[in-house]
Amino acid sequence: MYDKEESIMIHQYKLGGLNIVIDVNSGAVHVVDEVAYDIIAMYEDHTADEIVSAMLEKYGDLPDVNEAEIRECIGDVEALKEAGKLFTEDKFAGLAGKMKQSPIIKAICLHVAHACNLRCEYCFAAQGEYHGEKALMSFETGKQALEFLIAHSGTRHNLEVDFFGGEPLVNWEVCKQLVEYARSREKETNKNFRFTMTTNGVLLTDEVTDYLNKEMHNVVLSLDGRKEVNDRFRVDAAGHGSYDRIVPNFQRFVEKRGDKEYYMRGTYTHHNTDFTEDIQHMLDLGFDQVSMEPVVCDPSEPSALTQDDLPVLFEQYEKLAQMMIERRKAGKPFTFYHYMVDLTAGPCIYKRLSGCGSGTEYMAVTPSGDLYPCHQFVGKEDFKLGDIWNGVTHPEVQDQFRSCNVYSHPECKDCWARLYCAGGCAANAYNSTGSVNGVYEYGCELFKKRMECAIMVECVKNLEQ
């Protein structure tokens, strides 16, 4: 438990010509002038007279800065504090451990194929086979997985099902059968299924495109950007690049998609730290909903990001933010997945404290029906939860994830971004530290930079309105 003095946290930074102040516990974001920025920095540790003296010494030569104006600004800061928008206390620490006790499951990731028609070198799933043998999910297994979800969803109406692999389209007929079965159960069970799919696009025919655009709530399309970047790692079994095959498929798919959700998901590595060029390339191809994720792999691998890459990546995220601002002004806006923040509402406190719900609200189902906390734990036998016929038979594994929240990471205590990331990805934490309650420090640095940029972009948008 944090004491009162430790729990108050303010984060201040300058970016894009703005002075931004974040009150961590309330989530309030303020854009202020230079004088107010410095007053806020001194407010908690100095008297009003000390602040006035310091401000006059620093800004006294400016025509509109005088003692009366400074004291008025101090009064404004005091008013914001009283309104719960600055220097607020952390009231959530005692709630975090109670957040994931519900037995309700709201989403499953169906691994319909532990097989893939590509051999992406950096693939966390070992080219789609998850360090095991090739396997396709049968309709009967998928049907039982859907019944498992229905049975454990309580009164929840909206249920999420993600078709995943490997490459799910190598088991296309079963995917269609499962969608149709789920639809047949909706009215009777008072459920609404929302389907998503992640695909590499090789098998994205006209028939598949039309079906996905009809039935899928969201579709994730895998492309790493420029041809030379994409084809460095995203190759087939013969070592041939995938770019020329998949880009026309993706363009046709998006053209038919209309206003339904999708996004192009790329991975940047040590070899394309200039990833904004890949984002620009995606935009030039006609895609306006994009994402570029940092590779997470063994540090010894050639594609692994290094400490020397961090300053370059920080510059890229700032460049991306400016690109978004300029394109919006030019009437050509685009969405970047990691910059999607809502300064007026955003995730509820439950999500901010508890995170993604892996292993509790969300589970992955293998082709044989085994249950794992999420797709990134599949194949790690120590994390097997049970199966879709018998449910969770290893509650001690699930307990690790029930207790995993932003306050279970000691390293998060002094982090201003903790209520934006909710403690980060359990899989990344485990892979880097050996514990789901660890912290993937490299990922933390990238996340904090992304959030600073994302908040700045939203501030600029709000100021223009």
C-alpha positions in Angstrom: 0.0 0.0 0.0 1.3 3.5 -0.9 1.3 6.1 1.8 -0.4 9.4 1.0 2.8 11.3 0.2 4.0 8.6 -2.2 0.7 8.1 -3.9 0.4 11.6 -5.3 2.0 11.7 -8.7 2.3 14.4 -11.4 4.0 13.8 -14.8 5.2 16.9 -16.7 6.7 16.9 -20.2 7.1 19.2 -23.2 6.3 17.9 -26.7 5.0 19.3 -29.9 5.3 22.9 -28.6 3.0 22.1 -25.6 3.6 22.0 -21.9 1.6 19.0 -20.7 0.8 18.1 -17.1 -0.8 14.8 -16.2 -2.3 14.1 -12.8 -1.7 10.4 -12.7 -4.4 9.3 -10.2 -7.3 11.3 -11.6 -6.2 11.0 -15.3 -6.6 14.8 -15.7 -4.5 16.2 -18.5 -3.6 19.9 -18.6 -2.0 22.0 -21.3 -0.5 25.1 -19.6 1.9 28.0 -20.3 5.5 28.1 -19.1 4.8 29.9 -15.8 2.0 27.6 -14.8 4.2 24.6 -15.8 6.9 25.7 -13.4 4.5 26.7 -10.7 3.0 23.2 -10.7 6.5 21.7 -10.5 7.2 23.7 -7.3 3.7 23.7 -5.8 3.9 20.7 -3.4 7.3 21.5 -2.0 7.4 25.3 -1.7 5.5 28.1 -0.1 3.6 30.6 -2.2 6.2 33.3 -1.4 9.0 31.0 -2.6 7.2 30.2 -5.8 6.5 33.9 -6.5 10.2 34.7 -5.9 11.3 32.0 -8.2 8.9 32.9 -11.0 9.8 36.6 -10.8 13.5 35.8 -11.0 12.9 33.6 -14.1 10.1 35.4 -15.9 10.2 38.9 -14.4 11.4 40.5 -17.6 8.3 39.5 -19.4 5.7 42.3 -19.6 2.7 40.1 -18.6 4.3 38.4 -15.6 4.0 40.1 -12.2 3.4 39.1 -8.6 -0.4 39.5 -8.9 -0.6 37.2 -12.0 1.7 34.6 -10.4 -0.4 34.5 -7.2 -3.6 34.2 -9.3 -2.0 31.2 -11.1 -1.1 29.7 -7.7 -4.8 30.1 -6.8 -5.8 28.3 -10.0 -3.6 25.4 -9.1 -5.1 25.3 -5.7 -8.6 25.2 -7.2 -7.6 22.3 -9.5 -6.3 20.4 -6.5 -9.5 21.0 -4.6 -11.5 19.9 -7.6 -9.6 16.6 -7.8 -7.7 17.4 -11.0 -4.2 17.9 -9.6 -2.2 16.3 -6.8 -4.9 13.7 -6.2 -4.3 10.7 -4.0 -4.2 7.1 -5.1 -7.5 5.5 -4.0 -7.2 2.4 -6.1 -4.5 0.3 -4.4 -6.9 -1.5 -2.1 -9.2 -2.3 -5.0 -6.8 -4.0 -7.4 -6.7 -7.4 -5.8 -10.5 -7.7 -5.9 -10.9 -6.9 -9.6 -10.4 -10.4 -11.1 -12.3 -12.7 -8.8 -15.3 -13.2 -11.1 -15.5 -16.6 -12.8 -17.1 -15.0 -15.9 -15.3 -15.6 -19.2 -16.0 -13.1 -22.0 -13.6 -14.0 -24.8 -11.7 -16.9 -26.3 -8.9 -17.1 -28.8 -9.6 -20.1 -31.0 -6.4 -21.6 -32.4 -8.1 -23.2 -35.3 -4.7 -23.9 -37.0 -1.3 -24.7 -35.5 0.0 -24.5 -39.0 1.0 -21.7 -41.3 1.8 -21.1 -45.0 4.5 -18.5 -44.0 7.7 -19.0 -42.0 8.2 -15.6 -40.4 11.6 -15.7 -38.7 10.6 -13.6 -35.6 7.3 -15.5 -35.0 6.7 -16.1 -31.3 4.6 -19.1 -32.2 7.5 -20.9 -33.9 6.2 -20.5 -37.4 2.7 -21.2 -36.2 3.3 -24.6 -34.6 3.9 -23.4 -31.1 6.9 -25.7 -30.6 4.7 -28.7 -31.2 3.3 -30.5 -34.2 1.0 -29.2 -37.0 -2.6 -29.4 -36.1 -6.0 -28.2 -37.2 -9.0 -27.7 -34.9 -12.0 -29.9 -35.7 -15.5 -28.6 -35.9 -16.5 -30.7 -32.9 -13.6 -29.2 -30.8 -14.5 -25.7 -31.9 -18.1 -26.3 -31.2 -17.3 -27.4 -27.6 -15.1 -24.3 -27.2 -18.1 -22.1 -28.1 -20.3 -24.0 -25.6 -17.6 -23.7 -23.0 -17.6 -19.9 -23.5 -21.4 -19.7 -23.4 -21.5 -21.8 -20.2 -19.0 -19.7 -18.4 -20.1 -16.2 -19.6 -22.8 -15.7 -17.0 -25.3 -13.0 -17.9 -22.8 -11.3 -20.2 -24.5 -10.6 -23.6 -21.5 -9.7 -25.9 -18.9 -12.5 -26.3 -15.7 -12.2 -28.3 -14.1 -15.0 -30.4 -10.8 -14.5 -32.2 -9.8 -16.9 -35.0 -6.1 -17.3 -34.6 -3.2 -19.4 -35.7 -0.8 -20.1 -37.2 -2.8 -19.0 -40.1 -6.5 -19.5 -39.5 -7.4 -19.5 -43.2 -5.7 -22.9 -43.7 -8.7 -24.2 -41.8 -11.3 -22.0 -43.5 -14.2 -24.4 -43.7 -14.1 -25.0 -40.0 -14.0 -21.2 -39.3 -17.2 -20.8 -41.3 -18.9 -23.7 -39.6 -18.1 -22.3 -36.2 -19.4 -18.9 -37.1 -22.6 -20.4 -38.3 -22.9 -22.6 -35.2 -22.4 -19.6 -32.9 -25.0 -17.6 -34.8 -27.5 -20.5 -34.4 -27.0 -20.3 -30.6 -27.3 -16.5 -30.1 -31.1 -16.2 -29.8 -31.5 -19.2 -27.5 -28.7 -18.2 -25.2 -29.2 -14.4 -25.3 -25.7 -13.9 -26.6 -24.2 -11.8 -29.3 -20.9 -13.1 -30.8 -18.4 -10.7 -32.2 -15.8 -12.4 -34.3 -12.3 -11.3 -35.2 -9.5 -12.9 -37.3 -5.8 -12.3 -37.7 -4.5 -13.3 -41.1 -1.4 -13.1 -43.2 -3.5 -12.6 -46.3 -2.0 -15.4 -48.5 -5.4 -17.1 -48.8 -7.6 -14.0 -48.8 -9.7 -14.8 -51.9 -12.8 -12.9 -53.0 -15.0 -15.5 -51.3 -13.1 -15.2 -48.0 -13.0 -11.4 -48.2 -16.8 -11.2 -48.7 -17.5 -13.6 -45.8 -15.1 -11.9 -43.4 -16.5 -8.5 -44.3 -19.9 -9.8 -43.5 -19.2 -11.7 -40.2 -16.0 -10.3 -38.7 -16.3 -7.4 -36.2 -12.6 -6.7 -36.8 -9.8 -8.2 -39.0 -6.1 -7.9 -38.4 -4.0 -7.9 -41.5 -0.3 -8.7 -41.2 2.1 -6.6 -43.2 5.4 -5.2 -42.1 5.4 -2.2 -44.5 7.9 -1.7 -47.3 8.5 -4.7 -49.6 12.1 -5.1 -48.6 11.2 -4.9 -44.9 8.2 -7.3 -45.2 10.1 -9.8 -47.3 13.1 -9.9 -45.0 11.2 -12.1 -42.5 7.7 -12.8 -43.8 8.6 -15.5 -46.2 7.1 -18.8 -47.3 8.6 -22.3 -46.9 10.8 -21.8 -50.0 12.1 -18.5 -48.7 10.1 -16.3 -51.1 8.8 -13.0 -49.8 5.0 -12.6 -49.3 4.6 -8.9 -50.2 3.6 -9.3 -53.9 1.0 -11.9 -53.0 -0.7 -10.3 -50.0 -0.7 -6.5 -50.8 -3.3 -6.8 -53.7 -5.4 -9.1 -51.4 -5.3 -6.6 -48.6 -6.1 -3.7 -50.9 -9.1 -5.5 -52.3 -10.2 -6.5 -48.8 -10.0 -3.0 -47.4 -11.8 -1.5 -50.4 -14.7 -3.8 -49.8 -14.6 -3.4 -46.0 -16.4 -0.1 -45.9 -16.5 1.5 -42.5 -16.0 -1.7 -40.6 -13.0 -2.1 -38.3 -9.7 -3.5 -39.5 -6.1 -2.7 -39.0 -2.8 -3.4 -40.7 -0.4 -4.9 -38.1 3.3 -4.7 -38.7 6.3 -5.7 -36.6 9.4 -3.5 -36.5 12.8 -5.0 -35.6 16.4 -3.9 -35.3 16.5 -3.8 -39.1 13.7 -1.2 -39.6 13.9 1.1 -36.7 12.8 3.8 -39.2 9.4 2.3 -38.9 7.6 5.5 -39.8 8.7 4.9 -43.3 6.8 1.6 -43.2 3.7 3.3 -41.8 4.0 5.9 -44.6 4.2 3.1 -47.1 1.0 1.5 -45.7 -0.8 4.9 -46.0 0.4 5.2 -49.6 -1.1 1.8 -50.3 -4.5 3.1 -49.1 -4.6 1.7 -45.6 -5.7 4.2 -42.9 -5.9 2.0 -39.8 -2.4 0.8 -38.9 -0.2 -0.6 -36.2 3.5 -1.2 -35.8 4.5 -3.4 -32.9 8.0 -3.8 -31.5 9.4 -7.3 -31.9 9.7 -9.3 -28.7 12.3 -12.1 -29.1 15.5 -13.6 -27.6 18.0 -10.7 -27.3 20.6 -12.9 -29.2 18.5 -12.9 -32.3 19.5 -10.6 -35.2 16.1 -9.0 -35.2 16.1 -8.1 -31.5 15.9 -4.4 -30.6 18.9 -3.1 -28.7 19.4 -0.3 -26.1 21.1 1.7 -28.9 17.8 1.5 -30.8 15.8 3.3 -28.1 16.7 6.9 -28.9 16.0 6.2 -32.6 12.6 4.7 -31.8 11.7 7.6 -29.5 12.4 10.0 -32.4 10.3 7.8 -34.7 7.3 7.9 -32.3 7.6 11.7 -32.2 7.8 11.8 -36.0 4.7 9.6 -36.2 2.8 12.0 -33.9 3.7 15.0 -36.0 2.7 13.0 -39.1 -0.7 12.3 -37.6 -1.3 16.0 -36.8 -0.3 17.2 -40.2 -2.4 14.6 -42.1 -5.4 15.4 -40.0 -5.1 19.1 -40.8 -4.7 18.1 -44.5 -8.0 16.1 -44.4 -6.2 12.8 -44.6 -6.4 11.4 -41.0 -5.3 7.9 -40.1 -5.6 5.8 -37.0 -2.5 4.4 -35.2 -3.4 1.6 -32.8 -1.1 2.6 -30.0 -2.1 6.3 -30.2 -5.8 5.5 -29.5 -6.5 7.4 -26.3 -9.6 9.1 -25.1 -8.9 12.0 -22.8 -12.5 12.6 -21.9 -13.4 9.0 -20.9 -11.2 6.0 -21.9 -11.1 2.6 -20.2 -12.9 2.2 -16.9 -10.9 1.9 -13.7 -11.5 -1.9 -13.8 -9.4 -2.1 -17.0 -6.9 0.4 -15.8 -6.2 -1.7 -12.7 -6.6 -5.3 -13.9 -5.3 -5.2 -17.4 -6.2 -7.5 -20.3 -7.9 -10.3 -18.3 -5.7 -13.1 -19.7 -6.2 -16.4 -17.8 -9.4 -15.1 -16.2 -11.8 -13.3 -18.5 -10.0 -14.4 -21.6 -8.4 -17.8 -22.6 -6.8 -19.4 -25.6 -8.0 -22.7 -26.9 -5.6 -25.0 -28.8 -6.6 -27.3 -31.7 -6.9 -30.2 -29.2 -9.1 -28.2 -26.8 -6.5 -27.3 -24.1 -6.9 -24.0 -22.3 -4.1 -21.5 -21.8 -4.2 -17.9 -20.4 -3.6 -16.3 -23.8 -2.2 -17.1 -27.2 1.4 -16.2 -26.1 1.4 -18.9 -23.4 0.2 -21.7 -25.7 2.7 -24.5 -25.7 4.2 -23.6 -22.3 2.9 -26.6 -20.4 3.4 -25.0 -17.0 0.6 -22.5 -17.9 -1.9 -25.0 -19.1 -5.2 -24.2 -17.3 -7.3 -27.3 -18.2 -9.5 -28.0 -21.2 -12.8 -27.1 -22.7 -14.5 -30.3 -21.5 -13.4 -30.2 -17.8 -12.8 -26.5 -17.5 -10.0 -25.0 -15.3 -8.3 -28.0 -13.6 -5.2 -26.1 -12.6 -6.6 -23.2 -10.4 -3.1 -22.5 -9.1 -2.1 -21.4 -12.6 -5.2 -19.2 -12.9 -4.4 -17.7 -9.5 -1.2 -16.2 -10.9 -3.3 -14.2 -13.3 -6.0 -13.3 -10.9 -3.4 -11.7 -8.7 -1.7 -10.0 -11.7 -2.5 -6.3 -11.8 -0.8 -2.9 -11.9 -0.1 -3.0 -8.1 1.4 -6.5 -8.2 4.4 -5.1 -10.0 6.7 -3.2 -7.5 8.4 -1.5 -10.4 5.2 0.2 -11.4 4.9 2.0 -8.1 6.7 5.1 -9.3 5.6 5.0 -13.0 3.4 7.8 -14.2 1.9 5.6 -17.0 0.8 2.7 -14.7 -2.9 3.5 -15.2 -2.6 3.6 -18.9 -0.8 0.2 -19.3 -2.4 -1.6 -16.3 1.0 -3.3 -15.6 1.7 -4.3 -19.1 1.6 -7.7 -20.9 2.0 -10.8 -18.7 3.5 -12.8 -21.5 6.2 -10.2 -22.2 6.9 -10.0 -18.5 7.2 -13.7 -18.2 9.4 -14.0 -21.3 11.8 -11.3 -20.1 11.8 -12.0 -16.3 10.4 -15.5 -15.7 7.4 -14.2 -13.8 4.0 -12.9 -14.9 4.4 -10.2 -12.2 7.8 -9.1 -13.6 8.3 -6.1 -15.9 9.6 -6.0 -19.4 11.6 -2.9 -19.0 12.4 -2.2 -22.7 8.7 -2.5 -23.4 7.9 0.0 -20.6 10.2 2.6 -22.1 8.5 2.3 -25.5 5.1 2.4 -23.9 5.8 5.5 -22.0 7.1 7.3 -25.1 4.0 6.2 -27.1 1.7 7.5 -24.4 3.4 10.9 -24.2 3.1 11.2 -28.0 -0.5 9.9 -28.1 -1.6 12.3 -25.4 0.1 15.2 -27.1 -1.7 14.4 -30.4 -5.1 14.4 -28.6 -4.2 17.7 -26.8 -3.5 19.3 -30.2 -6.8 18.0 -31.6 -8.8 19.3 -28.6 -7.1 22.7 -28.8 -8.0 23.0 -32.5 -11.7 22.3 -31.8 
